[in-house]
Amino acid sequence: MKPKQSIDCVGLHCPVPLTRAQEALQKLAVGEVLEIVADDEEILEDMPAWCRVTGNEYLGHRREGGIIKVYIRRKA
């Protein structure tokens, strides 16, 4: 999966990653993918729930050591 944009949220806690994801997604075209790089485990629950509320598509996540990479496709 090749994201159009990646945002660094390492060291940040909810709700900051959600806010930054919203800002970044507004700059992407419908269908493009955003990667959120974080280290807060809460993102694994918060981001799928946020996607359900906002209508965006949660594509999943990958772990690389203590780093979590979350992928979202802009739908709305």
Helices and strands as residue ranges (DSSP letters): E 5-8, H 16-26, E 33-38, H 43-54, E 57-64, E 67-73
